[in-house]
Amino acid sequence: MIESYQKLWPQRSAAEQIRTQEELEKYVLIELNDELTHPRVRKSKQQKLEIALMRISESDLTESEKISLASLYKKLASQ
């Protein structure tokens, strides 16, 4: 799943450094919580989830990669 995430975000240097499932989940949570955006312009977790799911569905990943990544995002968003 790490490789799928890295394919989804090829321009992110942080994505290239992910080596474990824990690191992947941590970075997805940072993304869902919009922590890298200034507080005044942050989107809600639901908005970020919808954006991520759209990006996943429109990507060149295989169907199984899309399903796995979407499931991970949904699982982490529900926490």
Beta strands, then each sheet from edge to edge (+ up, - down):
end
